[in-house]
Amino acid sequence: DEEGATYFFAPDDEIPAEITEEFPGIQSNYAEAVEAAKDIGTDMEVVPVKTFEDALDFLNSLEVETSAAAFSHTIFNMIPQELIA
């Protein structure tokens, strides 16, 4: 979070019944990560993944604004207004 990450991939494997019987309070890594994110008040989105492919699918689903207009608007907003006027 301090490094500016937007997403955190957390394994969301199913816990076998025999494990949950022996350790009733056990949670998946994903559930623990969601809880930790709330505790630290992060804006990062915790993304559940079961496979590497799940992570790639998530990344590929993100919309990235790459138009020249969007780029020029971003650059324009970075220039101090007193230099433009």
TIVO-2410 file (N, C-alpha, C; in nm, 3 decimals):
# residues 85
REC num residu      c1      c2      c3 atome chaine
REC   1      D   0.083  -0.119   0.000     N      A
REC   1      D   0.000   0.000   0.000    CA      A
REC   1      D   0.087   0.125   0.000     C      A
REC   2      E   0.194   0.125   0.077     N      A
REC   2      E   0.282   0.241   0.082    CA      A
REC   2      E   0.354   0.263  -0.050     C      A
REC   3      E   0.366   0.161  -0.131     N      A
REC   3      E   0.435   0.173  -0.259    CA      A
REC   3      E   0.340   0.213  -0.371     C      A
REC   4      G   0.215   0.236  -0.339     N      A
REC   4      G   0.119   0.281  -0.439    CA      A
REC   4      G   0.051   0.171  -0.518     C      A
REC   5      A   0.052   0.050  -0.468     N      A
REC   5      A  -0.015  -0.060  -0.539    CA      A
REC   5      A  -0.165  -0.038  -0.543     C      A
REC   6      T  -0.227  -0.074  -0.652     N      A
REC   6      T  -0.371  -0.061  -0.669    CA      A
REC   6      T  -0.442  -0.193  -0.641     C      A
REC   7      Y  -0.374  -0.303  -0.675     N      A
REC   7      Y  -0.434  -0.435  -0.660    CA      A
REC   7      Y  -0.341  -0.527  -0.582     C      A
REC   8      F  -0.403  -0.619  -0.508     N      A
REC   8      F  -0.328  -0.720  -0.434    CA      A
REC   8      F  -0.391  -0.855  -0.466     C      A
REC   9      F  -0.317  -0.943  -0.529     N      A
REC   9      F  -0.367  -1.077  -0.561    CA      A
REC   9      F  -0.350  -1.167  -0.440     C      A
REC  10      A  -0.459  -1.231  -0.399     N      A
REC  10      A  -0.456  -1.320  -0.283    CA      A
REC  10      A  -0.510  -1.457  -0.321     C      A
REC  11      P  -0.436  -1.563  -0.288     N      A
REC  11      P  -0.485  -1.699  -0.316    CA      A
REC  11      P  -0.619  -1.724  -0.249     C      A
REC  12      D  -0.711  -1.780  -0.323     N      A
REC  12      D  -0.845  -1.807  -0.271    CA      A
REC  12      D  -0.877  -1.956  -0.285     C      A
REC  13      D  -0.787  -2.038  -0.234     N      A
REC  13      D  -0.807  -2.182  -0.241    CA      A
REC  13      D  -0.912  -2.226  -0.140     C      A
REC  14      E  -0.985  -2.329  -0.178     N      A
REC  14      E  -1.083  -2.387  -0.086    CA      A
REC  14      E  -1.010  -2.465   0.021     C      A
REC  15      I  -1.059  -2.453   0.142     N      A
REC  15      I  -0.998  -2.525   0.254    CA      A
REC  15      I  -1.073  -2.657   0.271     C      A
REC  16      P  -1.002  -2.769   0.270     N      A
REC  16      P  -1.068  -2.900   0.284    CA      A
REC  16      P  -1.144  -2.912   0.416     C      A
REC  17      A  -1.253  -2.987   0.413     N      A
REC  17      A  -1.340  -3.004   0.529    CA      A
REC  17      A  -1.264  -3.056   0.651     C      A
REC  18      E  -1.172  -3.150   0.629     N      A
REC  18      E  -1.099  -3.206   0.744    CA      A
REC  18      E  -1.012  -3.099   0.813     C      A
REC  19      I  -0.966  -3.002   0.736     N      A
REC  19      I  -0.886  -2.892   0.794    CA      A
REC  19      I  -0.977  -2.797   0.873     C      A
REC  20      T  -1.092  -2.764   0.816     N      A
REC  20      T  -1.183  -2.673   0.887    CA      A
REC  20      T  -1.240  -2.738   1.012     C      A
REC  21      E  -1.252  -2.869   1.012     N      A
REC  21      E  -1.298  -2.939   1.132    CA      A
REC  21      E  -1.193  -2.931   1.242     C      A
REC  22      E  -1.068  -2.948   1.202     N      A
REC  22      E  -0.960  -2.944   1.300    CA      A
REC  22      E  -0.927  -2.801   1.345     C      A
REC  23      F  -0.943  -2.705   1.254     N      A
REC  23      F  -0.915  -2.564   1.282    CA      A
REC  23      F  -1.036  -2.481   1.242     C      A
REC  24      P  -1.138  -2.475   1.327     N      A
REC  24      P  -1.266  -2.411   1.291    CA      A
REC  24      P  -1.255  -2.264   1.247     C      A
REC  25      G  -1.160  -2.190   1.297     N      A
REC  25      G  -1.150  -2.048   1.262    CA      A
REC  25      G  -1.063  -2.018   1.142     C      A
REC  26      I  -1.015  -2.122   1.076     N      A
REC  26      I  -0.922  -2.100   0.964    CA      A
REC  26      I  -0.992  -2.029   0.849     C      A
REC  27      Q  -0.917  -1.941   0.783     N      A
REC  27      Q  -0.970  -1.868   0.667    CA      A
REC  27      Q  -0.876  -1.886   0.549     C      A
REC  28      S  -0.929  -1.859   0.432     N      A
REC  28      S  -0.843  -1.862   0.313    CA      A
REC  28      S  -0.751  -1.740   0.318     C      A
REC  29      N  -0.644  -1.746   0.240     N      A
REC  29      N  -0.555  -1.631   0.232    CA      A
REC  29      N  -0.630  -1.507   0.184     C      A
REC  30      Y  -0.723  -1.527   0.091     N      A
REC  30      Y  -0.802  -1.415   0.040    CA      A
REC  30      Y  -0.883  -1.351   0.152     C      A
REC  31      A  -0.953  -1.432   0.233     N      A
REC  31      A  -1.033  -1.378   0.342    CA      A
REC  31      A  -0.946  -1.303   0.442     C      A
REC  32      E  -0.828  -1.356   0.471     N      A
REC  32      E  -0.736  -1.288   0.561    CA      A
REC  32      E  -0.686  -1.158   0.501     C      A
REC  33      A  -0.660  -1.156   0.371     N      A
REC  33      A  -0.613  -1.034   0.305    CA      A
REC  33      A  -0.720  -0.926   0.305     C      A
REC  34      V  -0.845  -0.964   0.282     N      A
REC  34      V  -0.956  -0.868   0.286    CA      A
REC  34      V  -0.967  -0.807   0.425     C      A
REC  35      E  -0.957  -0.890   0.526     N      A
REC  35      E  -0.964  -0.844   0.665    CA      A
REC  35      E  -0.847  -0.750   0.696     C      A
REC  36      A  -0.727  -0.786   0.653     N      A
REC  36      A  -0.609  -0.702   0.676    CA      A
REC  36      A  -0.622  -0.568   0.603     C      A
REC  37      A  -0.676  -0.570   0.482     N      A
REC  37      A  -0.695  -0.446   0.406    CA      A
REC  37      A  -0.789  -0.352   0.479     C      A
REC  38      K  -0.895  -0.406   0.536     N      A
REC  38      K  -0.988  -0.324   0.615    CA      A
REC  38      K  -0.918  -0.269   0.738     C      A
REC  39      D  -0.840  -0.352   0.806     N      A
REC  39      D  -0.770  -0.311   0.927    CA      A
REC  39      D  -0.673  -0.196   0.904     C      A
REC  40      I  -0.603  -0.197   0.789     N      A
REC  40      I  -0.506  -0.091   0.764    CA      A
REC  40      I  -0.566   0.026   0.685     C      A
REC  41      G  -0.690   0.012   0.644     N      A
REC  41      G  -0.757   0.121   0.574    CA      A
REC  41      G  -0.701   0.150   0.436     C      A
REC  42      T  -0.663   0.046   0.366     N      A
REC  42      T  -0.604   0.064   0.233    CA      A
REC  42      T  -0.711   0.084   0.126     C      A
REC  43      D  -0.670   0.148   0.018     N      A
REC  43      D  -0.756   0.163  -0.098    CA      A
REC  43      D  -0.731   0.052  -0.201     C      A
REC  44      M  -0.631  -0.033  -0.172     N      A
REC  44      M  -0.601  -0.143  -0.264    CA      A
REC  44      M  -0.722  -0.236  -0.276     C      A
REC  45      E  -0.741  -0.286  -0.396     N      A
REC  45      E  -0.845  -0.387  -0.417    CA      A
REC  45      E  -0.781  -0.524  -0.402     C      A
REC  46      V  -0.837  -0.604  -0.313     N      A
REC  46      V  -0.788  -0.741  -0.295    CA      A
REC  46      V  -0.860  -0.829  -0.396     C      A
REC  47      V  -0.782  -0.894  -0.482     N      A
REC  47      V  -0.838  -0.972  -0.591    CA      A
REC  47      V  -0.817  -1.121  -0.563     C      A
REC  48      P  -0.927  -1.198  -0.554     N      A
REC  48      P  -0.912  -1.342  -0.530    CA      A
REC  48      P  -0.865  -1.415  -0.655     C      A
REC  49      V  -0.764  -1.499  -0.640     N      A
REC  49      V  -0.716  -1.579  -0.752    CA      A
REC  49      V  -0.692  -1.722  -0.706     C      A
REC  50      K  -0.724  -1.815  -0.793     N      A
REC  50      K  -0.696  -1.956  -0.767    CA      A
REC  50      K  -0.581  -2.005  -0.853     C      A
REC  51      T  -0.560  -1.936  -0.966     N      A
REC  51      T  -0.453  -1.975  -1.059    CA      A
REC  51      T  -0.384  -1.850  -1.113     C      A
REC  52      F  -0.267  -1.871  -1.172     N      A
REC  52      F  -0.198  -1.762  -1.238    CA      A
REC  52      F  -0.284  -1.706  -1.350     C      A
REC  53      E  -0.356  -1.794  -1.416     N      A
REC  53      E  -0.446  -1.754  -1.525    CA      A
REC  53      E  -0.554  -1.658  -1.474     C      A
REC  54      D  -0.604  -1.681  -1.352     N      A
REC  54      D  -0.702  -1.589  -1.293    CA      A
REC  54      D  -0.645  -1.448  -1.283     C      A
REC  55      A  -0.520  -1.438  -1.241     N      A
REC  55      A  -0.455  -1.307  -1.228    CA      A
REC  55      A  -0.441  -1.242  -1.365     C      A
REC  56      L  -0.399  -1.319  -1.465     N      A
REC  56      L  -0.385  -1.265  -1.600    CA      A
REC  56      L  -0.520  -1.221  -1.656     C      A
REC  57      D  -0.623  -1.301  -1.633     N      A
REC  57      D  -0.757  -1.264  -1.680    CA      A
REC  57      D  -0.803  -1.133  -1.618     C      A
REC  58      F  -0.777  -1.117  -1.489     N      A
REC  58      F  -0.814  -0.992  -1.421    CA      A
REC  58      F  -0.740  -0.874  -1.483     C      A
REC  59      L  -0.610  -0.889  -1.499     N      A
REC  59      L  -0.531  -0.779  -1.557    CA      A
REC  59      L  -0.577  -0.745  -1.698     C      A
REC  60      N  -0.609  -0.848  -1.776     N      A
REC  60      N  -0.657  -0.824  -1.912    CA      A
REC  60      N  -0.795  -0.759  -1.916     C      A
REC  61      S  -0.871  -0.772  -1.809     N      A
REC  61      S  -1.005  -0.713  -1.805    CA      A
REC  61      S  -1.004  -0.565  -1.772     C      A
REC  62      L  -0.891  -0.516  -1.724     N      A
REC  62      L  -0.882  -0.375  -1.688    CA      A
REC  62      L  -0.883  -0.289  -1.813     C      A
REC  63      E  -0.958  -0.181  -1.806     N      A
REC  63      E  -0.961  -0.088  -1.917    CA      A
REC  63      E  -0.848   0.012  -1.898     C      A
REC  64      V  -0.768   0.028  -2.001     N      A
REC  64      V  -0.659   0.124  -1.995    CA      A
REC  64      V  -0.686   0.233  -2.098     C      A
REC  65      E  -0.688   0.356  -2.051     N      A
REC  65      E  -0.714   0.468  -2.139    CA      A
REC  65      E  -0.583   0.507  -2.207     C      A
REC  66      T  -0.574   0.481  -2.338     N      A
REC  66      T  -0.448   0.506  -2.408    CA      A
REC  66      T  -0.463   0.604  -2.523     C      A
REC  67      S  -0.576   0.670  -2.535     N      A
REC  67      S  -0.594   0.760  -2.648    CA      A
REC  67      S  -0.503   0.881  -2.634     C      A
REC  68      A  -0.471   0.943  -2.746     N      A
REC  68      A  -0.385   1.062  -2.745    CA      A
REC  68      A  -0.450   1.174  -2.665     C      A
REC  69      A  -0.582   1.187  -2.673     N      A
REC  69      A  -0.651   1.292  -2.599    CA      A
REC  69      A  -0.638   1.270  -2.449     C      A
REC  70      A  -0.651   1.146  -2.405     N      A
REC  70      A  -0.638   1.118  -2.262    CA      A
REC  70      A  -0.496   1.145  -2.216     C      A
REC  71      F  -0.398   1.110  -2.300     N      A
REC  71      F  -0.259   1.132  -2.264    CA      A
REC  71      F  -0.229   1.282  -2.255     C      A
REC  72      S  -0.274   1.357  -2.355     N      A
REC  72      S  -0.246   1.501  -2.354    CA      A
REC  72      S  -0.317   1.569  -2.238     C      A
REC  73      H  -0.437   1.523  -2.204     N      A
REC  73      H  -0.509   1.579  -2.089    CA      A
REC  73      H  -0.430   1.554  -1.960     C      A
REC  74      T  -0.374   1.436  -1.945     N      A
REC  74      T  -0.295   1.403  -1.826    CA      A
REC  74      T  -0.171   1.491  -1.819     C      A
REC  75      I  -0.101   1.507  -1.929     N      A
REC  75      I   0.019   1.591  -1.932    CA      A
REC  75      I  -0.019   1.736  -1.901     C      A
REC  76      F  -0.128   1.785  -1.960     N      A
REC  76      F  -0.173   1.921  -1.938    CA      A
REC  76      F  -0.199   1.946  -1.790     C      A
REC  77      N  -0.259   1.850  -1.722     N      A
REC  77      N  -0.290   1.866  -1.580    CA      A
REC  77      N  -0.165   1.862  -1.492     C      A
REC  78      M  -0.054   1.813  -1.546     N      A
REC  78      M   0.070   1.807  -1.469    CA      A
REC  78      M   0.147   1.938  -1.475     C      A
REC  79      I   0.116   2.023  -1.574     N      A
REC  79      I   0.188   2.150  -1.590    CA      A
REC  79      I   0.126   2.254  -1.498     C      A
REC  80      P   0.207   2.323  -1.418     N      A
REC  80      P   0.153   2.428  -1.330    CA      A
REC  80      P   0.078   2.533  -1.413     C      A
REC  81      Q  -0.040   2.569  -1.368     N      A
REC  81      Q  -0.126   2.660  -1.442    CA      A
REC  81      Q  -0.060   2.796  -1.468     C      A
REC  82      E   0.025   2.843  -1.377     N      A
REC  82      E   0.090   2.973  -1.398    CA      A
REC  82      E   0.186   2.971  -1.517     C      A
REC  83      L   0.232   2.854  -1.558     N      A
REC  83      L   0.318   2.844  -1.675    CA      A
REC  83      L   0.238   2.846  -1.804     C      A
REC  84      I   0.112   2.814  -1.795     N      A
REC  84      I   0.026   2.807  -1.915    CA      A
REC  84      I  -0.034   2.943  -1.946     C      A
REC  85      A  -0.071   3.017  -1.845     N      A
REC  85      A  -0.143   3.145  -1.864    CA      A
REC  85      A  -0.058   3.253  -1.926     C      A
***
